Each structure stands twice: as structure tokens, then as C-alpha cells.
């Protein structure tokens, strides 16, 4: 992942698990491919935020990224 997962989700580095999850869900609702059929840019953005969420929602991976 080339981009900063915190900036992709729009949260600070000190964000709680709940804040990260909330930010992801908010973005996922608007960018999901089922909501925007045929929008390849939106689909790519959705994949990026999903990868960022997967990284930050896993405590072990988040710790590795932060160090």
C-alpha cells in the first residue's frame, strides 16, 4: 500500500478502533461498487480504503505499520 492508511480513512494516527471503523463504514457506504456501478475510479478508491481498514483494524498489523 503506497498511501497512508490513516489519511485514506481520514482519521488521525491516535484514532480509536471505533473511530477507524466508523470512518471506514461511512466511506464504504458512498464508494461501494454496488452503489456506484460502472465507476472504476470509485471502485479503486473502495479497494484502497478496504485495504487501509484491514491494516488498521488488525492490532498486530497496525503496530507493525506504526513502527
C-alpha positions in Angstrom: 0.0 0.0 0.0 1.6 3.2 -1.2 -0.7 5.7 0.5 -1.0 6.4 4.2 -4.0 4.3 5.6 -4.8 7.0 8.1 -5.2 9.7 5.5 -7.2 7.3 3.3 -9.7 6.9 6.0 -9.5 10.5 7.2 -8.5 9.7 10.8 -5.6 10.6 12.9 -2.8 8.3 14.0 -4.3 8.3 17.5 -7.8 7.3 16.4 -9.5 4.6 18.4 -10.8 1.3 16.9 -14.3 2.7 17.0 -13.3 5.9 15.1 -11.5 3.9 12.4 -14.4 1.5 12.0 -16.9 4.5 11.8 -14.7 6.3 9.2 -14.4 3.1 7.1 -18.2 2.4 7.2 -19.0 6.0 6.2 -16.7 5.9 3.2 -17.7 2.3 2.2 -21.4 3.3 2.0 -20.6 6.0 -0.5 -17.9 4.2 -2.5 -19.2 0.7 -2.6 -19.3 -0.7 -6.2 -22.9 -1.8 -5.8 -23.9 1.8 -5.1 -21.8 3.2 -8.0 -21.9 0.6 -10.8 -19.5 1.3 -13.6 -17.5 3.8 -11.7 -14.0 2.3 -11.9 -12.4 5.3 -10.0 -14.8 4.7 -7.1 -14.1 1.0 -7.2 -10.4 1.6 -6.9 -10.9 4.0 -4.1 -13.1 1.5 -2.3 -10.3 -1.1 -2.6 -7.8 1.3 -1.1 -10.0 2.2 1.9 -10.8 -1.5 2.4 -7.1 -2.4 2.4 -6.4 0.5 4.8 -9.2 -0.6 7.1 -7.9 -4.2 7.1 -4.5 -3.0 8.1 -5.7 -0.6 10.8 -8.3 -2.9 12.3 -5.8 -5.7 13.0 -3.9 -4.7 16.1 -0.8 -6.6 15.1 -0.6 -5.2 11.6 -1.3 -1.7 12.9 1.5 -2.0 15.4 3.9 -3.1 12.7 2.8 -0.3 10.4 3.2 2.3 13.1 6.8 1.3 13.9 
